[in-house]
Amino acid sequence: MKFVLAVCLLSGAIGLEAIAAPASDPMSAAPPAGYYVFQKVVYQNDGGWPDERAYFERLLRHIGAHLAATDDKVEIRVVSFAAGVKLFQLAKSDAALAAELDQLRTKGVRFLVCRNTLKGMGLRPEDLYGVRAEDVVPSGVAEIARLQGLGFVYLHP
């Protein structure tokens, strides 16, 4: 009987302690120091039919959130091919998309574009917003595989 009473009292004390010291709110608590170590990530951008502009906005928002969550402790490359190249065509006449691209570039995000796609679409780097000759890679798909071989983690939002 004494044992049962001791267990009940101990259980009650533990329960009261848990109530008295609420856990931090997972919706607002910062991650513990050192939670995110430096990351190397390659994002695939091959467009998002039927509403490509909405897809591009989500993609850029995900990348911005990734930078914020890791406190910029991340190297990000975005490889665009196929319909993903339309992001840079739209940005030529869409100031909001252009500003999002510029902001991410200032944080070190590199946007790479597939040469095969450019040839297939009859485009040159100067036809696309902010794309320079050094941003063009021979093959978007092969570039993703190459980056994975160099330790980049693959993401396709």
C-alpha angles and dihedrals in degrees: 000000000000089000092053090048092050092049091049092049092047092048090049091050092050091047092050091049091053090051093046094051107047117200116251115271107264089209095061108018116112116235115261117271111279094016093129115045122195111297136199112206136175118199120202116222113186097148132263117249133227098025103024095172091058090047091051091049091052092047093052091044090052091051091049090049090049090054092047095047093052094040087241091303091136140089109217129191122181115203113201124194139149110007090354089080088069087077089074093043091053092045090061089071101021112078093191094056090043091053092050091051091048093049092051091046090054087056091055101263110150119211114205124191129205115245091205090059092047090052092046092050094042092241135140127203091258089060089065130070112261096344115140129190090259090058092063116096125191094243129007095209093046090048091056090051091047092052091048088054087054091055102268116144114231120234128178110180 
